[in-house]
Amino acid sequence: MPIRVFSKEHVAEAKKNDSILISWFLLVLSFHQFICAHRVLALDTPKLFAINFYKEIMQMNYQISELPTPISIEVARNCSCLINVASQMAKDWISQKDNFRWVPRDTCAYTKELIAKFDFDGVELLWSEFNKNKEPFGFIVPLKNSNTAYLVFRGSQTVADFFADAQVGQVEYVNGGKVSKGFYRVFNGLEKLQSALKAIKVDNLVICGHSLGSTLATLSVPVAIESGFSPDLITVFPQASPKVGDQDFANYINALGVKLFRLVNTEDSVPNAPRDIKDTRYVHVGDEVSFTAKYNNESLNHNPCCSYAYALLHPESPVNPENNGDNCIFPNAE
């Protein structure tokens, strides 16, 4: 089923409907106050119901050319650059293996100039141990001359990664609900994530990822909060993210108070995964920022550089004429 992209007329209608929904929301909160005043139920129960009700019905869909105010195009492009750095890092690791020595680089033609904005001095990689494998997945890097750092994860590149993607059965999530077994296994292998978050001395945190890395970004949000970051100072901008868990998990993440926007190419099939099977149900978190760019195959639609980065650099015309499998090659094998 195609992802719906709102036109300006849709947005106008949505604003009209929002006033009705907000009225209902306030009514539920008023009911909560009444209940609490008469001590009929536990204090938190109606309040949580109201918050989750509001979060479920108020999820929005934005076009890439009209990014919502809480996230700037600059932050989105920074994320894209760093995702490309992480993607190239994995490609270099695969080719070098035992001789691997990480040199941060962005070989994507559309974002490579942005890498100079970040201070990679002393930055260490975040490795995950899962399914008898150990792989580098991301890093935390500060933005120069700022009070902001970026936590970044790359997408699938190895056989083990794709096997984890295919493990779509659900397991219990520590904070409630259920999540994908494969995604959760990779996430739980990030043993140094919390210590790395506690070591970074900034107030603002941006969490990014592509594909499998987007699921790790979403699952990292509670860890970031537990590590001392204030929810209102956390921005999450996953790209091409699959669904991570069920409705209860989505409700939990949506209620944390962070700004979470998923960038989606409507021609990319990965954000539609995992599919619901029998009693297994998956639901997206946060709000969607979408663009439409159809290429010759799924790999081109999904590419973090040739599709997603290009769209962020050209939001008014996101179709990349060079993304034909020959002219735009990423990550670079050299």
C-alpha positions in Angstrom: 0.0 0.0 0.0 1.6 3.4 -1.0 2.5 5.8 1.8 0.2 8.8 1.9 1.8 12.2 1.3 -0.2 15.1 2.4 -0.8 18.0 -0.1 -1.3 21.6 1.2 -5.1 21.0 1.0 -4.6 17.9 3.2 -2.6 19.9 5.7 -5.3 22.5 5.9 -7.9 19.9 6.5 -5.6 18.2 9.0 -5.3 21.5 11.0 -9.1 21.7 11.1 -9.3 18.1 12.4 -6.5 18.8 14.8 -8.6 21.3 16.7 -11.3 18.6 17.1 -8.7 16.0 18.2 -7.2 18.4 20.7 -10.6 19.1 22.1 -11.1 15.4 22.7 -7.6 15.2 24.2 -8.4 18.1 26.7 -11.7 16.4 27.5 -9.9 13.2 28.4 -7.4 15.2 30.6 -10.4 16.9 32.3 -11.8 13.4 32.9 -8.4 12.5 34.4 -8.6 15.4 36.8 -12.1 14.5 37.8 -11.1 10.9 38.4 -8.1 11.9 40.5 -10.1 14.4 42.5 -12.5 11.6 43.5 -9.8 9.0 43.8 -11.7 6.5 41.7 -8.6 5.2 39.9 -4.8 5.3 40.3 -3.5 8.7 39.4 -1.4 7.6 36.3 -3.8 5.4 34.5 -6.1 8.0 32.8 -3.2 10.3 32.1 -1.2 7.6 30.3 -4.3 6.6 28.4 -4.7 10.2 27.3 -1.1 10.6 26.2 -1.1 7.4 24.3 -4.4 8.2 22.7 -3.1 11.6 21.6 0.2 10.2 20.3 -1.5 7.4 18.2 -4.0 9.7 16.4 -1.6 12.7 16.0 1.2 11.0 14.0 1.8 13.2 10.9 3.2 12.9 7.5 5.3 15.7 6.0 6.9 16.2 2.6 10.7 16.6 2.5 10.4 20.1 1.0 8.4 21.2 4.0 10.3 19.8 7.0 8.5 20.5 10.3 10.0 23.2 12.5 11.6 21.0 15.2 14.1 19.6 12.7 16.1 21.8 10.3 17.3 20.8 6.8 20.8 21.4 8.2 20.4 18.7 10.9 18.9 16.3 8.3 21.8 16.8 5.9 24.3 16.4 8.8 22.7 13.1 9.6 22.9 12.0 6.0 26.6 12.9 5.8 27.4 10.9 8.9 25.3 7.9 7.8 27.4 7.9 4.7 30.6 8.0 6.8 29.3 5.0 8.8 28.3 3.2 5.6 31.8 3.7 4.1 33.4 2.7 7.4 31.6 -0.7 7.1 32.6 -1.2 3.5 36.3 -0.4 4.4 36.1 -2.9 7.4 34.7 -5.6 5.1 37.5 -5.1 2.6 40.3 -4.8 5.1 39.2 -7.1 7.9 42.3 -7.9 10.1 44.2 -4.9 8.7 41.3 -2.5 9.3 42.2 0.9 10.5 39.4 3.4 10.4 39.9 6.7 8.6 36.6 8.6 8.6 35.6 9.6 5.1 32.4 10.3 3.1 32.7 9.2 -0.5 29.1 10.4 -1.3 29.4 13.3 -3.8 26.4 15.0 -2.3 27.4 15.2 1.4 31.2 14.8 1.4 31.9 18.5 2.1 29.9 18.3 5.3 32.3 16.0 7.1 34.5 18.9 7.9 31.9 20.2 10.4 32.6 17.3 12.8 35.5 16.6 15.2 36.5 13.0 14.7 39.6 13.3 16.8 39.6 10.5 19.4 36.2 9.1 18.2 35.9 5.4 18.6 33.6 3.0 16.8 30.6 1.2 18.4 30.8 -2.5 17.8 28.0 -5.1 18.2 28.5 -8.7 19.1 25.6 -10.8 17.8 25.0 -14.2 16.3 28.7 -15.1 16.9 29.8 -12.0 14.9 31.4 -8.7 15.9 30.9 -5.8 13.6 31.4 -2.0 13.7 28.0 -0.2 13.4 28.5 3.4 14.3 30.0 6.1 16.5 29.3 9.3 18.5 30.9 12.4 17.1 30.6 16.1 18.3 29.7 18.9 16.0 32.5 21.4 16.0 32.0 24.7 18.1 28.7 23.5 19.4 26.9 21.8 22.3 25.7 19.0 20.1 26.8 15.4 19.3 25.5 12.9 16.8 25.0 9.2 17.5 25.0 7.4 14.1 24.4 3.9 12.9 24.9 2.4 9.4 22.7 -0.1 7.6 23.0 -3.7 6.6 26.1 -4.8 4.6 27.1 -8.3 5.7 25.4 -11.7 5.5 25.0 -11.6 9.3 23.2 -8.2 9.0 20.7 -9.5 6.4 20.1 -12.6 8.5 19.2 -10.3 11.5 16.9 -8.3 9.2 15.1 -11.5 8.4 14.5 -12.5 12.0 11.1 -10.8 12.1 9.7 -12.8 15.0 9.0 -10.6 18.0 10.5 -10.8 21.5 9.6 -9.0 24.7 11.1 -5.5 25.0 12.5 -4.5 28.4 10.3 -1.4 28.7 7.1 -3.0 27.4 5.7 -4.2 24.1 7.5 -6.4 21.6 10.2 -5.8 19.1 11.9 -7.6 16.2 14.2 -10.4 17.4 16.9 -9.6 14.9 17.0 -5.9 15.4 17.0 -6.3 19.2 19.8 -8.9 19.1 22.0 -6.5 17.2 21.1 -3.6 19.5 21.8 -5.7 22.6 25.3 -6.4 21.2 26.2 -2.7 21.5 27.8 -3.2 24.9 29.7 0.1 25.0 26.8 2.3 23.9 25.7 3.6 27.3 29.3 4.2 28.5 30.0 6.1 25.2 26.9 8.2 25.7 27.8 9.1 29.3 31.3 10.1 28.2 30.2 12.7 25.7 29.9 16.1 27.4 27.2 17.9 25.5 23.6 18.8 26.1 22.0 18.2 22.7 22.0 14.8 21.0 21.0 13.9 17.5 20.4 10.2 16.8 20.6 9.0 13.1 20.6 5.8 11.2 19.8 4.2 7.9 17.8 0.9 7.4 19.0 -1.5 10.1 20.9 1.4 11.6 17.6 3.3 12.0 16.2 0.5 14.2 19.3 0.8 16.4 18.7 4.6 16.5 15.2 4.1 17.7 16.2 1.5 20.3 18.9 3.9 21.5 16.5 6.6 22.6 15.8 5.2 26.1 19.5 4.5 26.7 20.3 8.1 25.8 17.7 9.3 28.4 19.0 6.9 31.0 22.5 8.3 30.3 21.5 11.8 31.3 20.2 13.4 28.1 17.0 15.4 28.5 14.2 14.1 26.1 13.5 17.6 24.9 17.1 18.0 23.8 17.1 14.7 21.8 16.3 14.7 18.0 16.0 11.4 16.2 16.1 11.3 12.4 16.1 7.8 11.1 16.3 7.2 7.3 14.6 4.2 5.5 13.7 2.7 8.8 11.8 -0.6 9.0 9.2 -0.9 11.7 10.8 -1.8 15.0 8.1 -3.2 17.2 4.4 -3.4 18.0 1.8 -0.8 19.1 2.8 -0.9 22.8 6.5 -0.4 21.9 5.5 2.5 19.6 3.4 4.1 22.3 6.3 3.8 24.7 8.8 5.5 22.3 6.3 8.2 21.2 5.6 9.1 24.9 9.2 9.7 25.8 9.1 13.3 24.6 11.9 13.3 22.0 11.5 14.8 18.5 11.4 11.8 16.1 11.0 12.1 12.3 11.5 9.2 9.9 12.8 10.0 6.4 11.1 7.7 3.8 11.3 7.3 0.0 7.8 6.2 -0.8 9.3 3.9 -3.5 11.6 2.2 -1.0 10.0 -1.1 0.3 12.2 -1.4 3.4 10.0 1.0 5.5 7.0 -1.3 4.8 8.8 -4.2 6.5 8.5 -6.3 8.5 5.1 -7.4 7.2 2.5 -8.6 9.7 2.4 -12.4 10.0 -0.3 -14.2 11.9 -0.4 -12.6 15.4 2.8 -10.5 14.8 2.0 -6.8 14.3 4.4 -4.0 13.6 3.8 -0.2 13.9 6.0 2.7 13.0 7.2 5.2 15.6 7.3 9.0 15.3 6.2 11.2 12.3 7.1 10.6 8.7 8.9 12.9 6.3 8.6 11.6 2.8 9.8 12.1 -0.8 9.1 10.1 -3.9 12.1 9.0 -6.1 11.6 5.8 -8.2 14.7 4.2 -9.7 15.4 0.9 -11.6 15.5 -1.4 -8.6 15.0 -1.6 -4.9 18.7 -1.2 -4.1 18.8 2.2 -5.9 15.6 3.3 -4.2 17.1 2.4 -0.8 20.7 3.8 -1.2 21.7 6.2 1.6 23.8 8.4 -0.8 22.3 8.2 -4.3 18.7 8.3 -3.2 18.3 9.7 0.4 21.3 12.1 0.5 20.5 13.5 -3.0 16.8 14.1 -1.9 17.9 16.0 1.2 20.2 18.2 -1.0 17.5 18.6 -3.6 14.2 18.6 -1.7 12.2 20.3 -4.5 13.3 17.7 -7.1 14.4 14.6 -5.2 14.9 12.3 -8.2 18.6 11.8 -8.9 19.3 11.6 -12.7 22.7 9.9 -11.9 21.2 7.1 -9.8 21.1 4.5 -12.5 23.5 1.9 -11.1 26.5 3.3 -13.1 27.1 6.9 -12.4 26.4 6.9 -8.6 28.2 4.1 -6.8 28.0 4.0 -3.0 29.6 3.0 -0.8 32.9 3.2 -2.6 34.9 -0.1 -2.9 38.3 1.6 -3.1 
